[in-house]
Amino acid sequence: MARISLAPRRTLFLRLTEWYTRRRYGKALDPLRALGHNRRVLFTDLRLEMSVARWKALDTDLKALATMASAASIGCSWCMDFGHWENRTRGMDARKVRDVPVWRDSDVYSPLERDVMEYAEAMTANPPEVTDELTGRLLAALGEEAFVELTAMVAVENLRSRINAALGLTSQGFKDHCEIPAAARSATGTAA
């Protein structure tokens, strides 16, 4: 259960934000409701997310694996739930999305994907445990621009996951929409 009310004062800004997220995701997002208790924090968070969405130097799947590995390390069930839905919706391999929490034991990842998740976990550790060897491999594979974006994405996910985990936000059931077989989705009109 959330540690903060998810029913902040219903300002025009909050109502517009909820309307947008309902249109885009099918429901109002709990993190936005929680941040809605402080309009400036909510506004800053939305501006950050809009800016991050425009970063394009790093491959989308690598970005997803990095953010989900960070969320799994922190234990943010809301982020894992939403990340599963978001990445399955855009067509990412279901096995790769599902196996992120146990990536070391899974055979579905390339060496680069493994390095990206190892880097995300190393950055997320407190204190960070990033090594020169791992950084060197990633720089060689990605180049400096994409490597900087990877580093920033992990930092952004740490912000998201730590806020959500500290506020006690848990799954909103996004992942459940991905588990409905395709035939059932088309029969019910539900998008995954």
N, C-alpha and C positions, 0 to 999 in steps of 0.2 A: 504494500500500500504506500502511496506517495506520502512523503513527509511534509508536504505543503499542499494547501488547497489547490485544486485544479479549476476553481471557480473564482478567478479574480474579478475585480470590478469590470463591468461590461462597457468599456470605452469604445468609441467608434473605431479606433485603431485596432483593438483586439477583435472586434466583430469582423472587420475587413480581413484581418489575418486568418481568422477561423474560416471565413467564407472561401478564401483562396485555398487553404489547405484541404477543405472538404472537396472542392472541385478537383484539385490535383491528386489527392491521396485517398479520397473517400471518407475522410473523417478529420476532425480537428486534432492536431498533434499535441499530446500531453506536454512535451517540453515547452512549446509555445504558450500553453495555458499557464504552466508554472512560472515562466519568465514574465508573463503578463502582469504579475504583481509589481513589476518595475518597468514602466514604459520605456525608459532609456536603455535598460539592459536588453529588453526585447527588440527594440529598434536596432541597436548595435549588432545584436546577434543576426537579425535578418539581413542587414547590410553585409555582414561578413559572409553569410551563406551565399548571397547573390554574387559576391565577388569570387568566392571559391569555386562556384559553379562555372565560371568563365576560364578557369585554369585548364589548359589543354596540352601541356608539354608531356605529361605522363599518360601512358596507355590507361584507358578506363578500367580494364580488368585489374591491372596492377594496383591502381588507386583503390579499387574496391577491396582487394585482398589486404592491402596495408591498413585501411581503416577498420575492416572487420577484425584483423589480428589485434589491433590496438584495443578495440572494444572488448574482445574476448579476454585479453590480458587484464583489463580493468574490471571486467565482470558486469558490463552494462547490458542487461538483458533487453532494454528498450532499443539500444543501438543495434544489437545483433538481430532482433526481430525485424526492425525497419530495414536494416542492411540486407537481410535475406530477401525480403519482399522486393526492395528496390532493384537489386541486382538480378534477381530471377525475372522481374518484369522487363528489364532491358535485354534479356536473353543470355545471361551468363550461365555457363554450365552448372547445373544443379549440384553435381558432386563437388565442384570446387567451392560453391557457396556453403554447402552443408558441412564440409570437412575442415573449414577454417579452424575451429577450436582444437582439432586433432591433426593439424597439417603435417606434423613430423611423422605421423604413422600412416599417412595417406599416400597413395601412389599416383594421384591425379595432377600433381603440380610439377612444373618445369623447374630446373635449377634456378632460373631467374626469379620465378614466383616464390620459391623457397627463400631466396636471399631477401626479397622484399618483405616477406612476413617475419623473417628473423630480425631484420632491421627495425620493423615496426615494434616488435616485442622489446628489442634492445633499447630503443628510444623511450618506450613506455615505462621501462623499469626505473625504479627510484633508488639510487641515482642511475642515470642512463648507463647502459653497458655496451655502447657502440664501439666496435673495434676498427682499427685502420684497415685490416684485411677485408672485412665485410664492406666497408666504405669504398675501398679500391675496386672490388668486384662490381659493385653497383655503379660507380662512376664509369668504369670501362663499358658496361652493358647499356647504360642509360644516357650517358652524357651529363654534363653539368646542369643544364637547364631542367631536365626531367628529374635529376637527383635532388635539386633544390625543391622542386614541387613535391616530390615524395616526402622529403623531410617536413615541409610545411603541412602536408596533408595529415601526417601522423600527429603533428602538434595540434592541428585543428581537431582531429578526432579525440585526442586526449582531453581537450577542452570540453567537447560535447559529452563524452562518456563520463568524465569526472563530475560534471554538473548533474547529468541525469542520474548517475549512481548515488551521488550525495543527496539528491532530492528524493530518492526512493522511487524513481520512475521505472516501471517494468513494462513488459510486453503489452502492446495494444492489439495483438492478434493479426498483425500484418502477414507474418509468415504463414498463418493458417490459410490465407487466400491463395498462396502458391501451391499448397498441397492438394487442392481440388483438381481432380483429373480434367484434362482439356475438354473432354466431351461434356462433363458436368458444367464447366464454365460456360460453354456456348449455349447449353440448354437454359441456364439460369441468367445469362447475360452478364455474369460477373467477370470482371477483368482481373488478370493476375499480373 
